[in-house]
Amino acid sequence: MGRSLFGEEHEIFRDSFKKFLAKEVTPFIEKWEEDGIVPREMWNRLGDNGFLCPWLDEKYGGSGAGFEYSAIIIEELAYIGSHGLIAGLHSDIIVPYIYSFGNEEQKMKWLPGCATGDIVTAIAMTEPGTGSDLAAIRTTAVKDGDSYVINGPKTFISNGIHCDLVIVVAKTDPHADPPFKGISLICVESGTPGFQKGRRLNKMGFHSQDTAEMNFEDCRVPASNLLGKEGQGFYYLMQKLQAERLVVCIMGQAMAEAMLDMTIKYCRERTVFGKPISSFQHNTFKIVEMATEIELGRTFLDSLLLDYCEKKDIVKRVSMGKAWISEMANRVAYDCLQLHGGYGYMEEYPICRFARDVRVIPIFAGTTEVMKVIVGRMMGL
Ligand SMILES: Cc1cc2nc3c(=O)[nH]c(=O)nc-3n(C[C@H](O)[C@H](O)[C@H](O)COP(=O)(O)OP(=O)(O)OC[C@H]3O[C@@H](n4cnc5c(N)ncnc54)[C@H](O)[C@@H]3O)c2cc1C
């Protein structure tokens, strides 16, 4: 399918990124999965080749490119099954907080390292006691002279081990009414006393993705590490969460496309009862149904991408997209694995890893149910 979103220059960029992946990433995915983490230096390899934060202004080390380039990076990584190296989380979800809400001093201090890969970022919202209900976080950041003193546990934090800089979502006013008005975003550098990286979490899928607990215990940071204004953190999160959902839509859609492609190839080659399994009418229909859903997802997603690139508000539609594409990708995973028979259950067939990795797509960046709550509210229901 031709995609009006991308012109010739984008396709040249896509080709060069694919070459990079074929050499530097694909041969190592299995090893990283076994190790449970992608090596730290991969972030610098991405940065050295211009594949981190391509949208950043040149003065901060980027190339001032449009979001289309980010979309290419996210979808190609997801398509090859490198689900552990989630460049989009750093480049397109976390770094934009510093870019949009940081002051010039903060930007000059951190953004160039974010583009080279010298600084890997994380965002710590979720806590053991709360995930979907962000306003209920209990981590506090108490002002003490020229510092904030942060206390509280965080969990499920992507890039939790490798991160050099984490944006901590904390309550600077625990008594604010309503509670979301007391939330602020504070940057904490790795190595700050009181900031402990916890255990790397053992997950169902995304084995090579660095996901960890963190703890802040009397962690003192300069008050100048506050991003934007005190008490505005929740509003900043609401502004940026649409980009987070878009990134996850891109991942889910690319994973669905990859699963279907590998399944069609398998079904054409696998012969049972003397015929390729793709030729049994039930299987042909299954494949056609999946191809149709995937095409619908692609059409919708590309329309979201176009609107996002044109700076339109996509909150409602991207929440619909996150809910629908996530669930569609999981339906596709189930049926594609089934079409592989017993081989689908074997690690040497990539469908096995894709099917378990895709399970998290309807969970992180806001669950399917939370997406529906948001859309329902926006529909006045
Ligand atoms: C691999 C991975 C990486 C992650 N990375 C990060 C990260 O980098 N930073 C970070 O801060 N967090 C991260 N998370 C956390 C993730 O965003 C949360 O897990 C997610 O938001 C859900 O929160 P929860 O797990 O606390 O579930 P809960 O909020 O406890 O929800 C449990 C169930 O209740 C449902 N539910 C909740 N509210 C409603 C409602 N109003 N109506 C109907 N149903 C509802 C949910 O949909 C879900 O099915 C990550 C999670 C995973 C698994």
Ligand as a Chemical Component Dictionary entry (heavy atoms), coordinates in Angstrom:
data_LIG
# 
_chem_comp.id                   LIG 
_chem_comp.type                 NON-POLYMER 
_chem_comp.pdbx_formal_charge   0 
_chem_comp.three_letter_code    LIG 
# 
loop_
_chem_comp_atom.comp_id 
_chem_comp_atom.atom_id 
_chem_comp_atom.alt_atom_id 
_chem_comp_atom.type_symbol 
_chem_comp_atom.charge 
_chem_comp_atom.model_Cartn_x 
_chem_comp_atom.model_Cartn_y 
_chem_comp_atom.model_Cartn_z 
_chem_comp_atom.pdbx_ordinal 
LIG C1  C1  C 0 6.539   -3.585 30.177 1  
LIG C2  C2  C 0 5.972   -2.387 30.872 2  
LIG C3  C3  C 0 6.633   -1.162 30.760 3  
LIG C4  C4  C 0 6.139   -0.044 31.437 4  
LIG N1  N1  N 0 6.842   1.138  31.380 5  
LIG C5  C5  C 0 6.459   2.165  32.184 6  
LIG C6  C6  C 0 7.276   3.351  32.289 7  
LIG O1  O1  O 0 8.305   3.491  31.605 8  
LIG N2  N2  N 0 6.883   4.320  33.156 9  
LIG C7  C7  C 0 5.756   4.208  33.911 10 
LIG O2  O2  O 0 5.487   5.104  34.678 11 
LIG N3  N3  N 0 4.953   3.110  33.818 12 
LIG C8  C8  C 0 5.290   2.092  32.985 13 
LIG N4  N4  N 0 4.504   0.964  32.907 14 
LIG C9  C9  C 0 3.294   0.893  33.707 15 
LIG C10 C10 C 0 2.016   0.921  32.896 16 
LIG O3  O3  O 0 1.799   2.180  32.326 17 
LIG C11 C11 C 0 0.880   0.472  33.837 18 
LIG O4  O4  O 0 1.082   -0.906 34.088 19 
LIG C12 C12 C 0 -0.486  0.727  33.257 20 
LIG O5  O5  O 0 -0.761  2.101  33.162 21 
LIG C13 C13 C 0 -1.600  0.071  34.102 22 
LIG O6  O6  O 0 -1.438  0.380  35.445 23 
LIG P1  P1  P 0 -1.458  -0.814 36.532 24 
LIG O7  O7  O 0 -0.510  -1.838 36.075 25 
LIG O8  O8  O 0 -1.263  -0.236 37.863 26 
LIG O9  O9  O 0 -2.917  -1.417 36.422 27 
LIG P2  P2  P 0 -4.222  -0.920 37.226 28 
LIG O10 O10 O 0 -4.332  0.538  37.117 29 
LIG O11 O11 O 0 -4.186  -1.533 38.579 30 
LIG O12 O12 O 0 -5.390  -1.587 36.376 31 
LIG C14 C14 C 0 -5.766  -2.964 36.555 32 
LIG C15 C15 C 0 -6.942  -3.250 35.626 33 
LIG O13 O13 O 0 -8.033  -2.376 35.965 34 
LIG C16 C16 C 0 -8.459  -1.701 34.792 35 
LIG N5  N5  N 0 -8.939  -0.354 35.103 36 
LIG C17 C17 C 0 -8.280  0.631  35.748 37 
LIG N6  N6  N 0 -9.044  1.742  35.800 38 
LIG C18 C18 C 0 -10.205 1.439  35.180 39 
LIG C19 C19 C 0 -11.400 2.156  34.906 40 
LIG N7  N7  N 0 -11.560 3.432  35.272 41 
LIG N8  N8  N 0 -12.404 1.515  34.228 42 
LIG C20 C20 C 0 -12.243 0.228  33.828 43 
LIG N9  N9  N 0 -11.147 -0.506 34.069 44 
LIG C21 C21 C 0 -10.133 0.097  34.733 45 
LIG C22 C22 C 0 -7.229  -1.633 33.904 46 
LIG O14 O14 O 0 -7.598  -1.424 32.563 47 
LIG C23 C23 C 0 -6.624  -3.001 34.150 48 
LIG O15 O15 O 0 -7.264  -3.942 33.344 49 
LIG C24 C24 C 0 4.957   -0.137 32.205 50 
LIG C25 C25 C 0 4.272   -1.371 32.275 51 
LIG C26 C26 C 0 4.771   -2.480 31.637 52 
LIG C27 C27 C 0 4.040   -3.782 31.765 53 
# 
loop_
_chem_comp_bond.comp_id 
_chem_comp_bond.atom_id_1 
_chem_comp_bond.atom_id_2 
_chem_comp_bond.value_order 
_chem_comp_bond.pdbx_ordinal 
LIG C1  C2  SING 1  
LIG C2  C3  SING 2  
LIG C2  C26 DOUB 3  
LIG C3  C4  DOUB 4  
LIG C4  N1  SING 5  
LIG C4  C24 SING 6  
LIG N1  C5  DOUB 7  
LIG C5  C6  SING 8  
LIG C5  C8  SING 9  
LIG C6  O1  DOUB 10 
LIG C6  N2  SING 11 
LIG N2  C7  SING 12 
LIG C7  O2  DOUB 13 
LIG C7  N3  SING 14 
LIG N3  C8  DOUB 15 
LIG C8  N4  SING 16 
LIG N4  C9  SING 17 
LIG N4  C24 SING 18 
LIG C9  C10 SING 19 
LIG C10 O3  SING 20 
LIG C10 C11 SING 21 
LIG C11 O4  SING 22 
LIG C11 C12 SING 23 
LIG C12 O5  SING 24 
LIG C12 C13 SING 25 
LIG C13 O6  SING 26 
LIG O6  P1  SING 27 
LIG P1  O7  DOUB 28 
LIG P1  O8  SING 29 
LIG P1  O9  SING 30 
LIG O9  P2  SING 31 
LIG P2  O10 DOUB 32 
LIG P2  O11 SING 33 
LIG P2  O12 SING 34 
LIG O12 C14 SING 35 
LIG C14 C15 SING 36 
LIG C15 O13 SING 37 
LIG C15 C23 SING 38 
LIG O13 C16 SING 39 
LIG C16 N5  SING 40 
LIG C16 C22 SING 41 
LIG N5  C17 SING 42 
LIG N5  C21 SING 43 
LIG C17 N6  DOUB 44 
LIG N6  C18 SING 45 
LIG C18 C19 SING 46 
LIG C18 C21 DOUB 47 
LIG C19 N7  SING 48 
LIG C19 N8  DOUB 49 
LIG N8  C20 SING 50 
LIG C20 N9  DOUB 51 
LIG N9  C21 SING 52 
LIG C22 O14 SING 53 
LIG C22 C23 SING 54 
LIG C23 O15 SING 55 
LIG C24 C25 DOUB 56 
LIG C25 C26 SING 57 
LIG C26 C27 SING 58 
# 
